[in-house]
Amino acid sequence: MNSSYQSLKEECYEANMQLDALGLVIYTFGNVSAVDRSKGAFAIKPSGVPYEDLRPEDIVIVDYDNHIIEGTMRPSSDTKTHAFLYKNWEGIGGIAHTHATYSVAWAQAQRDIPIFGTTHADHLTADIPCAPPMRDALIEGNYEHNTGIQILECFEEKGLDPMEVEMVLLGNHGPFSWGKNAAKAVYNSKVLEEVARMAYLTLQINPNAPRLKDALIKKHFERKHGANAYYGQ
């Protein structure tokens, strides 16, 4: 594969294969992109290609205005959402979208995922937000582009920082996650799915389960993310 985007395609390919390996996608329902800020372009999975058939050379390179720079296949149908987020949130380097079961269930219930335990607090200090179902005017317009608007509006209304809360549920749709690169976006997708599953089970055992207390939220988040973080090597 002789391309100036070869390493970007490889990063995107590996992340998409990981999404499948982690059991986060059904058939072709899911995608990951990876951005190269220096080139003003990102790599994304081609639309509707089964993971077992996907090759690095199939990955499509697109700019922030959704123009294909390199590739012979149509990019993911969600490309415009990825482009909108890259354009508006300059700090993110990769985006993942799945239809993972528990994440989707919370999105279909139109509920934020409450912070019940330390697994959740290890990754963020807020409830995982669920954006309201898309407004009719947006649905009737440029749908995938407007999905990006839906995410942005949710974060603005809730006063959330996308560099701190790297995941969202879209009401009646499903999850998007992002991170410093494509691998971190996939990691966050898996974390979101597991936290969604844990929260669901928690409410089955105790429908009135209390929110994790602030002292534990602070302790667990700062072990990994604070100025004096000490988790890991």
N, C-alpha and C positions, 0 to 999 in steps of 0.2 A: 504494500500500500504506500505509494509515493505521493505524499501530500503534506503541505505545511501544517495541516491540522491533524496529523497522524496521532500525536500524543493525546490530543483532546478527544478524538474518536475512540481511542483505546480506553481512556478514563470513563467515557460515557458508556461504552460497551460493557466494561467490567461492572459498573454500577448497576446497569440494567440486568445483567446476569445474576448479580447478588440479590436484587429485588425478587427474582424468581426463586433463587435458592433458599431464601428466607421464608418462602411460602406467603408472600404478600400480594401476589397477583394470581388471577384466574385467567387462563388462556392468554389473551393479549391485552387484558384490562390493566394497564399501568405503564408508566414511563418515567425515565430519569433524564435530566439534562445536565450538562457541565458547561460552564462559561469560561471564555478566555477574554478577560477585560482588556488586555493590551491590543487584541484584534477586534474588539467590539462584536464578537460573535459567540454563538453557543452551539453545542452538539446535542442532538436529541434522537431518540429512537424513531425509526420510520413507522408509519401508521400500519397497524394490523398485522405485523410480522410476528409469527410465533417465536418464542424465545429459543426453542431448539433449532430454529433456522437462522437466527440472527448472527451476523458476522460483523467485525469491526468496520469493514469497508461499506456496510449498509447504512451506518450512522450518517445522519444528514446534518450539515452545517448551515446555520441560519443566522441572519443579523437581527438586531432588536426591532426591526420593522417588518420581520417575517419574510424577508427575501432570502431565497435559497442561494447560498454561496457555493456549496459543493454537495453533490449527492444526486443519485438518479431516482430515488424513491420520494414519495410524499412524506413529509415529516408528520409526527404525531398530531392527531386532531387537537391536542391540548397545547400546541406550540405557541399560540397567541397568548395564552395565560402565562407561560414561562417567560415569553418576551416582555410582557407588561411588567412582571415582577422584577426581572433583571434591570429594566429601564428605570424603575422607581426605587428599588432597594439596592443601592450600589455595593453594599457589604456582603451580599450573598454570592456564593460560587457554584451552587448546585441546587436543583429542585427535583423532588420526587412526588409522584401522584399515584395512589393505589386505590383499589376498591376492597381493601382488607376488611374482613367480616365485622369485627367488633368496632373498629373505627367508623365504618359505614353505619352500623346500627345506632351509634350515638348521634351521627349526623342525621339519620332518618328520624330519630327521636327529637331532633332540634334542641339538644342539650349540651351545654359546656360539660366537660369531664371534671368533676370536683377533685381537689387535691386531698385524697384520703390517706396517702401513705408516703413513706420515705423513698420508694422507687420513683414516684412522681417528683418528689422534691429534689432528688439527685439531679434532675434535668431542668426543672423550671419551678419558679415559686408561685405561679399563678394557676388557676384552673385552665385547662386547654380550651380555647375559645371555639364556639360554634357560631359561624356567621348565619344570619337569618337567610331563609330561602331567597333566591334572587328575585328582585322586583320584575314585574311583567314587562316593563319598558326595556329592561336590560335583556330579558329572555328573547324578546322580539328583535333585538338589535344584533350586534356582533358578539354572539354568545361567548365564545372562548376568550376574547379580549375582555369582555365584561365580567367574566369570572375573576379576572385579575382585579377589576374595580371592586367587586364584591369582597375580596380578601382585604384590599387596602382600606375600604370603608369600615370593615369590622375592626381592624387594628386602630384606626383613628377614633372610632366611637368608643372603644374600650380603653383607649390610652395605652396601648401595648407597643413595645419596641420589638421589631422583627429580629433584632440581633440577640434578644433575650428569650423570646418565645418563638421557637423555630418550627411551629406547626400550627395548623388550623383545621377545623372541620367546616365543610360547607353544607348548610342545611339541606337535607334530602339528597345530597350528592355523595360527598366523601372527603377524604383527607388530602391535604397538601403539606409537605414538609420541605425544609431547605436547610442549608448549612454552609460552612466555609468552602466545601467542595461537594462533588457528587456523592462520594462515599459517606460523608457526614449526613447528607440529605437522606440516604438510604438508612443509615443508623437511626436517625430520628423517626423515620417511618416505622421501623421495627419497635422502637421505644413507645411510640404513640399507640401502636396496635396492642402491645402488652399492657400498657397502662389502662387502655380502654377495656381490655378483658378483665383485669384485676378490679377495676371500678364497677363493672357490671356484676361480677361475682360478689363483691362487697355488699352491693345493694340487695342482692338476693338473700344474703345471710341476715343483713340488718338494714331494712329500708330507711332507717333513721340514723345511719352511721354518721358520726361527727367528722367534720373537716379536720385535717391534721393541724395540730396546734402550731402557732407561729414559731415558737422556740425550736421545734424540730424541723420545720421548713427551713429556717435560717441555718441551722447546724448542718443539715444534709446538703443544702445547695452550696454553702461556703466551703465544705470539705473538698469539693471538686472545682468550684468556680471562683471562690473569693480570693482576695489579695494574699491570704495566708493558706491557700489550698494545700492539702497534704495527702490527698488520695493519689495512689499510683506511684510510679518510679520516676 
